[in-house]
Amino acid sequence: MKIKLISSLLILFSNLAIAQETINVMFYNLLEFPISPPGGRDVILKNILNEFDPDIFMVCELQNETGADMILNTSLNDEGIDFKRADFVLNQSGTSNLQQLIFYRSSMFSLENQEIITTSVRDINKYVLKLNTTDQQTDPIYLYVYVAHLKSSQGTANQNSRLEMMYEFTNDLATIPPDSFVIFGGDYNLYTSSEPAYQELLDVTNAIVMKDPADMPGSWNNNETFQIIHTQSTRIQAGSAGAGGGLDDRFDFITFSENFETNNTLYYLPDTYKSFGNNGNCFNKNISSATCTGEFSQTLRNNLYSMSDHLPVVLQLETTKEFVLANTDFTADTTVIIQKNPVENNLIISSNQVGLSTITLYNMMGQAVKHVTQTDDSNTISVDVSGLSSGLYYITTNILRSKPLKFIKK
């Protein structure tokens, strides 16, 4: 099986006629950011984001524009200016002082439009991103990104409020082109797939049919069967902010339009949807518990515990389009190459621009597996990868962050 997988990857890599670009997408309930304790959560968030490196970052429970700037400048643009954000607009619905927002990698996307859909509880924020592809003038691709925070708590009245908010979303789908690519990230506050709001979301008669990539219907609340997709609460004790009770609810979602499963140009990478930091063995525990071991590290889970009472949810998209190198931090003749690919033990990265100083390796799930920094002015970095498992990896550098390289570990 491994030989077949590596052979398939080699064929994929050698087919230069088909470019493949990966888009990392994350949604995160930030828990009353930035006021909620502890202090320094912009730095904690930076460390979490460095583990996944999102290209589209959707958030809720953002309190003010100061918090938006902290995320942009400290959490995202810590290694250079490559991220932008939409305008922060105070909540127009109800009395909540919490708002949603989107941050995006500007070398990959441009923000074409943003709107607010008002509801009886909180705004639903709508953004239109255009992919910065080489053929964007003749064959543009647009992403319609919606971010929401539905009404919380159990009970019929709250279920009805969630349904009313969901109606606002599904009604808006009828106002955009029927073949649109749609991403809907949010804290849906759902307890079971039988809730009317969830049924409305996935109704096949909607103008655009939406899909839940987890595809795990059932009663999610306090049910160990669904622990792999639980996102709340990261803490047993509520403390001074957020909810307690341990990890036993699936409140946080990213859903998308059906065409992400059928389109050959822009599509969802199967099995990349994750409750980020959840190793599937943390039911009713602190996410930082030493017993919750697995692919997500203790350091990451400690940071997630400190950051919020929710876990992020993530997924990956891929496009056969080629992105324009729009980042002003590098010039048109800048190149970064892998000297030999596939790699067995020693990965060698070189650039035609002096100053190559840092590289980070990511696995297929977007997790950072190795970070290397050198202090000299060399344009070459050598990395020992003998300890990595066989498979496909991505590389970002301080010179060419916006267009990750790929290599195969034999």
N, C-alpha and C positions, 0 to 999 in steps of 0.2 A: 504493500500500500504506500509506504514512504517513497519507494522508487517511482511509482506512478505519479505521486504528487509532485516530486521534484522535477520529473520529466515534463509534466504539464506546466510548471512554473517556468522552466527553461524555454519552452515553446512560446509562452506568453511574453517572456522577456525579449526573445529574439525577434518577435514580430514588430518591427519598428513602424509598420504602417498604422498600427493602432496604439495611440497614446492612452494611458490610463492614469487618471488623477483621482486621488482619494480625498474625500471631504469628511472631516470629523465634526459631528454634531453633538452638542450637549445642552441639556436643560438642568437648571439647579434652583431650588428654593433656598435662598440665602439667609433666611431667618432674620427679618428686620435689620437689614444691612444699611448702614454700618453701625448703628447705635448698640445693638445687642452685644453682650459680652461673649468672649473675652476681647481685650484690645488687640490690635494688630491683625485683625482677620483678613485684611487685604493681602498681607504676606502669607498667611495660612492658605488663602485661596490661590495665591500664585503657586505655591508648592503643589496643591491639588491639580491645578490646570496643567502644570508642567508634566504631570503623569499621563495626560491624555492629549494635550495640545489641540484644543478644539479650533475649528475654522469658523463655525457658527456657534455662538454661546448665548443661549436664551436664559433669562433669569426672572424670578419673581421675588416678592417681598423686599424690593428696593425702596428705601425711604426717601431719598432725595438725590439731587444732582451731584452733590458732593460725593456721595457713595458711588455714583456712576463713574465719576472721574477717578476715584480711587481704584476701582476695578480696571479701568482702561489703562491708567498710567503705571500702577504698581503690579497688579495681578496679571495683566496681559502683555503690556509693552515693556517688560522688564529687560528685554534683550535687544530692543530696537523698536522703531515706530512702524508697526505693520497692522495694527488693529484700529478700527474706528468704531463708533457707536452711533445709534440713532439718537435723535433728540429726546431728552427726558421731558415728559409732560406729566404734570400732576394728575392723579386719578380724577376722572370726570364723572365717575359713577358712585353712588352711595356716599358713605362718609369715611371710607378707608384711606389712610395715608400711605398705603403700600402700592407699588406700581411694578409693571413688567418692563423689560427692555431687552434689546438685542445688541450684541457686539459681533463684529465680523472682521475676517482677515481681508484687508483692503486690496491686497495683491490678487485675491481670488474673486472678490465681489465688489460691486458698487451698489449703494442704496438708492433705488429709483423712486421710492415713495413710502410714506408711512401714514397710517390712519388709526383712529381710535373708534372702536365699536363699543358704545355704551350699553350697560346692562343695569339691573337693579342692585347689583352688589359691587362689582369691580369692572374696570375696563377690560376689554379684550384688545390687545395690541396687534396690529396688522402691518407687516412690512413686505416690500417687494425688493428682492435682491436680484441683480443681474450678474451672471457669471462672466468674468473678464476673460473670455476665450479669444483665441486668435481669429475666429470667424464671427465674432459677436455682431458685426455690422450687417452681415448677410444671413446669419442663422442664430439669433440670440436665444439664450435660455434664461428664463425667469423662475425664481423661486418665490412662492407666496408663503411667508412665514407668519404664523399666528402664535401668540403667547398669551396664556390665560391662567388665572388663579380662581377656580370655581369655589362656590360656597362650601364651607367646612361643616363638619359634624353630622351625626346621624339624625334620623327622624324624617317623617314625611315632608314637613315644610322645607327642610334643607335639601332633600332630594328634589323637590319641585323647583327650588331656586337653581340648583345645578342644571336641571333640565331646561329651564328658561334661558339660562346663559348659553347652554349648548345649542338651543334653537337659534340664538343670535349668530353663532358661528356657522351652523349649517345653512342658514338663510343667506349669509354673506357669500357662501360658496357659489350660489346661483348668480352672483354679480361679476364673477371672473370667468375667463375662457374655460370651457369644459375640459380641455386637455391640459390644464395648468398642473404644474408640480406644486404640491402643498405639503408643508410641514406644520404640525400643530403640537407645540410643546407646552406643558403646563402642569401645575398641581391640580389635578382633577378632583381630588378628595373623594374618590369613589371607593366603596367598600365591597362591591360585588359587580360582576358583569351583567347581572340581571337588572341593575339600576336603570331607570328610564333614560338618563343622560348618556350612559354608555351605549344603550341600544340605539338611541338617536344618532350618536356619533358614527356608528357603523351601518346605519340603515342604507341598504343598497339602492333605495329610490332617491337618495340625495343627489343633488346636481353633480357633485364629485364624490365618488365612493372612497371612504377612508378605511385604512387598514391598521390593525394593532400588531406590530411585528412580534410581540411576545407570544401572541396566539395561545394564551392560557386562560380561557374563560373559567369562571367559578366564583366561589365566595372567598375573596382574598383576605378579608379581615381575620386576624388571629388564627390563621390556618397554616400549619407547618408545611402542608403540601405545596404551597406557593412561596416558600421562603426565598427562593432564588430571585424573585422579582419584587420582593418587599423593599420599600424605600424609606419607611418612617416607622418608629422613631429610632434614631441612632443611639439613644440614651435610655437607660432604665429609669433614672431619676430626672425629673424635669429641670431641677435647679432653678436658676434665676431667669431663664428664658427658654422658650420652646416647650415641646411636649415630651413626656417620658413614656415608659411602658415597654421599652425595648423594640426591636425590629419585628413588626408584625402587621404592617399595612402596606398596600400598594396604592399610594396617592399620586405618584409622579409618573408622567407619561411623555413619550414622543410617538405620535401617530403620523401617518403620511398617506398621500393619495395613492390609489391603486396602481397608477401608472409607474410608480417606482419599482413595481414587481414585474412589469411587462415591457418597459422601454429599454432599448438597446444602447441609448446614448447617455442617459442618466438613470442610475438604478441603485437600489438598496443592496448592500453586501450581506448576504444571508448570515444569520447567527451572530451579527455584531451588536445587536441590541442588548444592553446590559444595565443592570442596577449597579452603578460604578462603586466598587469597594465591597460589594456583597459577594462573599465566597460561597453562599448557599448553605451555611452551617451556623447562622447567627440568630436563629429564631428566638425572640424575646430576650435578647442579650444587648449589651453595649456593642456597637460596631467595632470598638477598640479592644474587645475581649481577646486575650491571648489564645483562646480556644477557637477563634474564628479564622483559622489559618487557611491559606490557599493562594491563588494567583495574585490577589491584591495584598500588598505588603502591610506589615504592622505599622510602618511609618505613615503610609497613606491613610490607613484606617484611624490612626490617632488624629491626623489632621482633619479627617471627615467628622470625627466625634466633636472636635473643638469648633468646627466651622458652623455646623447647622444641625437641626434635628431631622433633616432630610438627607438622603443620598442623591447625587446627580443620576440622571439616566443618559445614556450615550448610544449612538449608533454611527455607522459609517456608510457613506454613499460613494459611488464611483462614477466617473464620467469618462467617455472616450474622447471628449474634447480636450484640447490643449490650452492651458492657461497662459495668458500673456505675463511676462515677467515685469509686473507693474511696480514693484517695490523700488522706491528711489534710493534705497541704500546700496544698490549695486548697479553697474553699468551694463550695457548691452553685450560687451565682449567678455563678461565674467563667466567662467565655467568652473564647475566643480565636478570631478569625475572619480569613479572607482577604477583603480588601475587593473584589477583582475576580478572577474565576476563569472561564476559563483565563487564563494570564498570558503576556504576550509578552516584555517586557524588564524590568519593574519589579514585584517582588512586595511587597505591603504587608500586613503582619500587625498587627492591633490587638487589644487586650484591654480589658475593662471594669475591670480591676484594674491600678492603677499598679504599676510594677515590672517590666514586660516588658523583659528585658535581654539575653537570649540566645536564638537560634534555630539549629537545625541542620537542613539539608536532606539527605535521603537519596534515592538512586535506588531502582529496583525491586529491586535485589539487596541492599538494606540497607546500601550503602556511603555514608558521609558524603561529600557532594560540596561542601558549603559550610557554614561556621560563622561566625556574625555575633554580635558582642557590642557593646553600647553602654553607656556609663557614666552617662547622664542618667536621670531618672525618668520618661521618656516612656512612654506605653502603646502606642506605635506603632513598628514597625521597618520600614524600607524596604530591600529587597535587590535588587541588580542581578543578574538571572538571564539576561542576554542571551547569556552564553557557554555556557549549558547546552543540551544536546541536547533535541529535542522528546520529550515522553513524560510519564509519570506520576511524581510525586515525593511524598515524605512529609516532614512538618515536625514537629519536636518543639521545645518551648519550655521555659524555666525555670518557667513557670506550669502548663502542661498537658502534662507529659511522658507521662502514661499513656495518652492518647488522641490519637495522632498525627493531624494534619490531612493532607489530600491536595490537591494542585493539579496542573493540567495545564500544561506549558510548550508553547506553540504553536511 
